[in-house]
Amino acid sequence: MKFETLRYGEIQVQPEDIYTFPEGLLGFPNCVHYTFVNEEGISPFKILQSLDSSSLAFAVIDPLVVKPKYHFQLTKEDISIIHAADVDTISVYCIVNLARNIKDATINLQGPLVINKLNRLGHQFVLFDDEYSVNEKLLSAEMLQRSVPEILKNAKSTAESSEKNKVG
Amino acid sequence: MLVLTRKLGEKINIGDSIQIQVIDVRGKQVRLGIIAPPNLVIHRQEIFDRIKQENMDAAKELLAGDIRDLGLLINKNNKNDEKPEK
């Protein structure tokens, strides 16, 4: 099937690559169909592209890549929303807010996307307690200390990278 | 909206399966106990709203932010972690 997207132009998506979030994502109740795009050069991110709205797309990531201790509980009733019987068949993604400056990028750990790999049904859960927030810093202080000066050296942005002197 | 007054410890029933009890009142804070069927999702409104707003912001920022540099940085960092430092 063909879909029009802002980010990639027209894309061809196989039915087995279409994911359905019956209730949409929060704020986008009418956007229920998505596909994952493994855009070149953006690993470990993927793009969750809406198939209902050409301009709607999210950067998502397996949260354990950046937050190895991230965890939350799902009850049997919770996973029955996506018709899953077992947590072994689900995968979890979190939405990333890139921000203007990569140092300010955040990850939404309080509203994880949970997907049943068997039927490609998804749901955005809302974690009840405040252990995690909707905008945790994506990069830890140590990561910033270690890697940012080098990356910023290569980045073309000028005004925003002026802080590299401070870090180095 | 139905508005009721309840005293400490008093309960409200909604239908047969939902019960809400006033557990504690301290100044402007009210602690509520809720008994409801497990398939009913209970949210705190402000978290719900925050996630909604965050989703909208994240979708907007994807168009402006530099995802490649960020990805590079994370990959590089995770690789460093695999190598034990001497």
Interface residues (C-beta under 8 A of the other chain):
Chain A: L6 L25 L26 G27 F28 G41 I42 S43 P44 F45 I47 L56 A57 F58 A59 V65 V66 T75 K76 E77 S80 I95 V96 N97 L98 A99 R100 I102 A105 N108 Q110 G111 Q124 V126 L127 F128 D130 V134 N135 L138 L139 M143 R146 S147 V148 I151 N154 A155 S157
Chain B: P38 N39 V41 I42 H43 R44 I47 F48 R50 I51 K52 Q53 E54 N55 M56 D57 A58 A59 E61 L62 L63 A64 G65 D66 I67 R68 D69 L70 G71 L72 L73 I74 N75 K76 N77 N78 N80
